[in-house]
Amino acid sequence: MTVNHASVLTKDYFIAYLKLIMNSREYTLIQAKEFATDFFFKGDMNRYGTSTWLQFEKAIKKIDKIMCEMEVCS
């Protein structure tokens, strides 16, 4: 996925990105978050700005909520 450093990436962008990681690597949400933090953000939550990081966190919460509603979470 291409990243434009000049704009804030959206929650929907990160939902798609995290789902791709989870499906292609058969990762849990926690594993996908760790992977994205290391690979995408290079361990620096401010790499693309705080607004982008907040959108990333919102995406994680949204996916977690959806999974819980599907009774996948414990």
Buried (B, 14 or more C-beta within 10 A) or exposed (E): EEEEEEEBBBBEBBBEBBBEBBEEEEBEBEEBBEBBBEEBBEEEBEBBBEEBBEBBBBBBEBBBEBBEEEEEEE
